[in-house]
């Protein structure tokens, strides 16, 4: 389904499950008993991307895209560690070295033959600085993910939607099947994974239900989906078609909570979504929030301060707890690589900070 078979991936969504999910409302779910968040530092490794989605401000045209140097990566990570962060969130566009000649030249100068090879070095820098890497580098082949999986506490990519939408159109359009293949690859490799759907980019209600159920199906196969982000599209310099209204966000958030296992978190990003209006719709996580860096994917929408997160939790009448970029049950169940286990067990300030987040 959804083109996944072209990548050798079996994703099944039953029609009766879709129909049932389409009937779900906020009244069908319960509010969470606790809210979590991660304290991170945002490291935009490059602004290059092979895609040109009409809602995205993250990519820059060839010739203008930047690539952070190892020294810049270290500086950002050190500032994050000094601010008490536990996560280094690495982002870049899908296969940027597929389209940008200057990226190749810079990577070659630094001794790398691909952006994923460089990502591995960047993750090592983050670990050296006392942060746990969480890389979100778009679609990945098995070879690409294998190259970096052991130096990441978790990884992620937004599914966005299983629908073919105009916002992805053009000669370099995203394929839902390829996105689903990336999720399946993470499952096969045993990587704790974050994904999500993007609401309001041209999909309809059936598409939303099928996207959630496709994620559930892959999680049932591999057990690796740690959280699902329900993210509204927002206005920016490239997208002026508005955001979905609160009732839409309430309903789709409730659908996600109802469909997904309790162990899978449902995240609402507080700088983008109307979180206070979603507190009774089953959200249990507020995502990564940085005291150091901007949200480079949505630069016009500032991260909230910790005080605001505390206010949100107080309004919900539940405790707020800081978590790691990898959910606790994956730590307990032995999903992590020896390299990440060593970071968690380290007899230093970083190790102590990580263990505090594990309770």
Secondary structure, 3 states (H helix, E strand, C coil): CCCHHHHCCCCCCCHHHHHHHHCCCHHHCCCCCEEEEEEEEEEECECCCCCCCCCCCCCCCCCCCCECCHHHHHHHHHHHHHCCCCEEEEECCCCHHHCCHHHHHHHHHCCCCCHHHHHHHHHHHHHHHCCEEEEECCCCCHHHHHHHHHHCCEEECCCECCCCCHHHCCCCCCCHHHHHHHHHHHHHHCCCEEEEEEECCCCCHHHHHHHHHHHHHHHHHHCCEEEEEEEECCCCCCCCCCCCCHHHHHHHHHHHHHHCCCCCEEECCCCCCCHHHCCCCCCCEEEEECCCCCCCCCCCCCCCCHHHHHHHHHHHCCEEEEECCCCHHHHHCCCCCHHHHHHHHCCCHHHHHHHHHCC
